[in-house]
Amino acid sequence: MTQFSLDEYLEWMKTEQGCDFAGVECRNRFNTNISALIGTIANSSIVGEIESKLIEWSTEYESETGSTLFMGKPTLDFRLKPYNSMIDKTFRLNVLWNRNFPKDPPKNGWITAENVYWRINDLVRTYLVCKFIDGPKFLTEKLIEFCQIMGAKCKCYSQERDEGYYAYHFYLFFDVSILGPDWIAQKIEATAEIQVTTQLQEVLKDLTHHYFEITRLEPKSYDDKWKWEVDSNRFRSAYMCHTLHLLEAIILDLRKKA
């Protein structure tokens, strides 16, 4: 894979794909569309119904386990992915995680300013933080079951990465109207992401976020030798996350025995 910097990528996208991510028009249209997107999602009936169900599910979880499900009062406080973060993600998907760049696009084609609204699934996202390690699975199963009853389109999968990230990602699908080329309105299907994680994973994510902000714009490495580099930040942060995941399992076992 050709080694591209972010600046080189922006120029390549402009000249080869006609996508001027660095342009003012592109930024303004994104900001307009993303505001419309979060407005549609946050004010939707399904989001309001899910929020009202969270306390009910917490009560059910407590009845089954003797423990509360959430750290505090749960709420779906959706946030927008900033414009520069969106560009960074297209860089990772188009280039860093695409072994065939620039000869071939990633699966389903190049991600551009026109299709980013349905090709990137976390432009609008929120978090739900559970106390114990069995909480995320319990909660996402409830979310899926409820959406199926309501006829709302959704999907969910777990994330367990080498760098120690553990969470469930739940997605709701929405029909929304955005401004396409020439600022002409068009209907698309977009997603809202709900990340469901645990208290300890959330604390550690805050501590290691700066490190991952730096390393995620580096070319994807398929070399596992870093797992022996005990003095590196990558080793420390990854194995601290894995250790906490194990610790959470031990805590759960103690809770059950108690």
N, C-alpha and C positions, 0 to 999 in steps of 0.2 A: 504494500500500500504506500502511495506517495505521502510523504510527511508534509502536511499543510499546517500553517499557523491559522489562528482565527481570522486575522486580517487577510491572509491569502485566500481563505475560504470565502469571505465576503466578496472579494473581487472576482473569484471564480464563479460564484453564484450569479453575479451581475452579468458577466460577459458570456458565460456558457448556458445559463438557464434563464436569463432575463429577469432575475429576482434580485431587486435592490434592497436587501435587508437594511443597509445603512442609510437609505433614503428617507427623507422627512415624510413623504406621502405614505410609504409603507408603514412607518411607525404610527402615524396619525390614524390610519385605517385600522391597524391592529388595536390601538387603544380604544377606538370607538366600538369595534366589534366585541372586544373582551368585556367592556362595560355592559353591553347589551346581553352578552352571554351570561354573566353572573347575575344580572337582574332577572332574567328568565328563570334561571335555576333556583336562586335563593327564594324567589316568590312563588315557586311552583307548589301545587297542592301536595305532591308526593313528598317533597322535602318537609313540609309542615306536618304531614301525617307521621313521617318517620321520627321527627323530633318528639312528637307526643308519645310515640311508642317506646322511646329510649328508657324512660323511667319505669314503664311497665316491664320491659325486659330485664332491667336491673333488679326489680323486685322478684322476678321469676328466678334469676340467677342466685340471688341471696337465699331464696327459699330452698334451692337445690344444694348450695354449697356452704351456706352460713357466712358468706363474705359478700361485700358490696362489689359491684361490677366496675364502676368508674372511680376515678380519683376525685372528681368533683361533680358539679351539675353538668351533665352532657349537653352540648349544643352543636349544631352544624353551622359553624362560623366559616363560610366559604371565603377563600382568598384567591387572588389572581396571580398567575405567574407573570412576573415583570417582563417587559419587552426583551431586555438583554438576556434574561434567563431562557426565554423562548429561543432566541438565536443560538445560545450555547447548546441547547438540546438538539436543534436541527444540525448543528456542527457534529455533535456526537453521533447522531443517527445516520447522517449522510456520509460522514468521513471516518470518524474514529472507530466506529463499530461496524464499518463497511469494508471488509477485506478487499473488495474489488474496486474501491474508489481509485481513480476517477472513471475507470472504464465502464463500470456498471453501477446502476443505482441500488439502494437497499431494496428489500422486498416491498412490492407495491409502488415502486417509483420514488423519484426525488421528493423530498419534503420541502415545499416552497411557501412563500407568503400567501398563496391562494388556497392551499389545502391544509395548512397547519392547524386549522380549527377542528378538523376531524381526524388528522393524522397523529396529533399529539393529544394524549388522553388525560393530561393533568394540568391543562391551562386554568381550570377552576378546581380547587381542591380544599379539603379540610381534614381534620384529624380527630379521632376518638381514642382516648388513652384509657386502657383498662389497668386494674390493679395487678392481676395475676396472669400467668402465661396461658391459662386456658380461656381467658376472656375474649381475645380476638376471634378465635374459632367459633365460640358460642355466639358472639355478636354478629359475625358475618353470616352465619347460618340463619339467624333470625331475620337479617336484612333480606337475604335471598328469598326466604319463605314468604315474607310480607310482600315483597315486590311481585312475586308470582301470583299471590292472591289478588293484588291490586291491578295486575295486568301491566305492570311497568317493566320495561326492558332493562336488564342489568346483567352484570357478570362479576366474577370474583376469582382471585387466585392468591396464593401465598407467595411471599418473597423471602428467600433465604439465600443470601449471597456470601461469596467467599470473604468479602470484607467485613462480614459480621452483621449485616443488616437483616432484621427479622420483622416482618409485619404482614398483615393481610391488606390487599388492595381491592376495594369494592368500587364498582363503577355503575352509575346511573346514566341512561341515555335520554337525550332530550332533542326534540325538534325545535330548532331555533332559526331566526332570521338574521343574516349578517349582510354586510356590504361587500360585494365581490368586486371584480375589475370594473373600472369606471364608476365605482360607487353605486352600482346597481344591486338592489336587494335580491338575495337568493336564500332558499331554504336548505338547511343542512341538518345532519344528525351529529350532535356534539355530546361529550361526556363530562360528568363531574366525578372526581375521584374522592373517595373517603378512605384515608389510610387509618387502619386500626392496629394499634401497637400497645405496648405495655409501659408502665411507669419507668422501669429501669432502662429500657431501650430508648425511651424518649429523652431521659436525662443524659445518657451517653451520646445520643445523636447531637444534642446541643453542644457537647464538649468537643466532638470530633468533626463538626460540620465544616469548620474552616479548612481542615486538612482535605476533606473530600471535595470541597469547592476547587481546590488547586489541582488535585490529581485527576478529577473526572474530565478535564480538558486535555489530558495526555493521551497518546495513542493506546488503545486497548491492548494489554499485554496478556499473552497466553503462556507466559513463563511463570512457574510456581516457585522459583528460587527465593522469592521474597519471604516465603514461609520459614526460611532459615535465617533471615536477616533480623536478628533479635534486637538490634539497636535502632532499627528504622521505625519511623512513625507509622508506616503502613502495618508493620507487624504488630506493634503495640495496640493500635486502635482496633485492628481486626480481632485479635485474640482477646482483648478486653471485652468486646461485644460478644464473642462466642462464650467466654467465661460467664458473663452475666446471664446469657441464655441458659446455661447449665445451672447457674445459681437460682434462676427463676423456677426451674424444674424441681430443684431441691426444696425451695420454699413451698411450692405447691404440694409436694409430698408431705411436708411437715403439717401443712394446713389440713390435709385429708386425715392424717393420723390424729391430729388434735381434735 
